[in-house]
Amino acid sequence: MKKIILIALLILSSVPTIYSQKKIWEVNLKEQLYEVGWIKQSNDGYIIASGAKGLLAMNNATGEIIWHNKELKAIDKNTFLTIDGLPLFYIEYVPIAGKTRGIIINSSNGNIVYDTKDEGARIKNFSLYPDNKIILFELLKDKTRKLMCFSLESWSKKWVADLGESKGLIQKYFSGSFINQGPYFSKENNLILGIKEKIYTINAETGAIVWTHEANKKIKALVYSEKNNSLYLGVKKAKTLKVLQPATGEDITPGKLKLRGTLIDVRPDKDNNLILVETEGFNIIDPQTNEFKWKKSFKIDYLDEVIPHEKGLIAIGKDEKDGTISLVDPNGKKIWTSKVKGYAYYITPTENGVLYVSTERSNILDYDKGKDVWDKDVKFKSIPAVTFDEQEKKVMLFENKKGYKFDLSSGKIDLFAQDIELENVKRKTPLMAEYVAGAGYLIQTPQHISLLTPDGAVKYSKYFDPPSSIGGLVQVAQLGLNIAGVDLDIKGNLDNIKMLSSLSGGALRVSNDQTDAVVEESVVAGLYTGPDSSSMTPVFEVTKKRFFNSKSIQGHKFIVAKIKSENAPTKHHIYMINKKTGAIDTQIELLDKTPNYFIDEIDNVVFINEKNHLISAHQF
């Protein structure tokens, strides 16, 4: 009998156990809000809930109601936006009588720190400038553009400046900046910015307009040079590049900055000279004289970009079928020119040469002669998934069933995996990659997770059916590129291009990288009070840990899946999957078919709004 029991125990111990979640708290908001339309999480972790009887915040650890604003009823979820790196969020409130109000709220205490009611405007966009201790908010009042300066020291409005009328179609919610150029902070402590064909210069302390300039066509480039305190203005189809005095707007063009084609860009190089790039070639502007350094501009076909580098200036020409890469010395003389087959949608300098990825082929051109470094071209049919192997100090690239290891220092690339079959993954599936220490490379989408070992073997590959509604999930953007007016069918994830650029520039861990990388904390912005700099007390400090490290938790990935059954209703589960093993370590069953939920991946908690009044927190 004892032997039978022992055998049964051994059998049971060999079956993988899926642990259910631990419910931390549950709060019924029927009385406070009647119906809860949605829940969100603020940057400092609090749960923001909107309902028919107001807007409130709950302590994410206990469910305790921190504050309740009964005036702000039935807020549209689409208007909710957290302000990066700060315990602030923005919402739009539509009263029964009156105009729509844009409101900024301190999420920790519910205080309204700014209300557009006085201006009768709404917020369209914002930019944070920690060094200047301000946030610049772009507002729209009917069709009038306004710029509001918000102080991070006083947490109040400093000033509002009028920036003319918007004549185009205005979208309802945040849809990008209406500022096309800048803003720049000049030597005179003015803000300089360009909007379409106009330049506005604003006193940074008072918001007063210092001077304006209107070009006859749209501004193509506006660059401020700190080295010589000059403002360079390039206008579409103009024959000359203008130089303006930033303090007054006076035209101080020397008379010899003639353009022979269409202006593409004006940018500084490593020596603080200015590179003028136009369709007919590029030249260097001497900041001491504001004149061209070279007698003749350097020309290549389809010139699109110039990258300054210690080895020289890398000139890039792009066309749908063929391109060109040239290395040019500081005197404007060609060192070498190489042809590139296909449209080169990614080009960057590395230690060993110029890396390019085109629609037809990929290779590295050495700095000496512009010859191929790799013996064989690497052909990517879609944008590869990218991550950095911290043990081997190499970049891992995965695309079209193949895995490559790329040494950024030597430029050497090795094929370490091929014919890799991943479940429900096609060539154009927009994959992301993540390095998992001691295990390999996680290849993933919102509904897919696979682990590729460093030697090229697939440890596991799993796909989970998406839920009935995936509105609560962070979606990976698909990329059907239309670059520079060229109609291309390049699939993949745009974040991989950004990742490649960061890696090539020496940033092995970046904020949009999905590795578990950011472990140090640093203050992004803060507010302090006290009699002097040595006796300051922090009112708040914004650190990277809470505000910027919420994409992935160490060791696990969350996936929400739909579970079908022939004999029972369809169910929805949230799974917490072990990255190293692929095992489902814990799970939670969702009661509603289309619940409103989100996952706090910092604290391993899922928050759910079910039956439009029951808010619960579940610990994984």
FENSUL-V90504 format. One record per helix or strand. SS is the DSSP state (H for helix, E for strand). FROM is the first residue (numbers start at 1). TO is the last residue. If there is no record, write none. Layout:
# FENSUL-V90504
{{SS:FROM:TO} {SS:FROM:TO}}
This chain:
# FENSUL-V90504
{{H:2:13} {E:19:20} {E:22:28} {H:30:33} {E:36:41} {E:47:51} {E:54:58} {E:65:69} {H:77:79} {E:81:82} {E:88:93} {E:101:106} {E:112:115} {E:122:129} {H:130:132} {E:134:141} {E:144:151} {E:156:165} {E:181:185} {E:190:195} {E:198:203} {E:209:214} {E:219:225} {E:230:235} {E:240:240} {E:242:245} {E:251:251} {E:258:258} {E:263:268} {E:274:278} {E:281:286} {E:291:292} {E:298:298} {E:303:309} {E:312:317} {E:322:328} {E:334:341} {E:344:350} {E:353:358} {E:362:365} {E:372:372} {E:385:389} {E:394:399} {E:402:406} {E:413:417} {E:432:436} {E:440:445} {E:448:452} {E:458:463} {E:482:483} {E:486:487} {H:494:504} {E:523:529} {H:533:535} {E:537:543} {H:544:547} {E:553:553} {E:556:563} {E:571:578} {E:584:590} {E:596:600} {E:605:610} {E:614:619}}
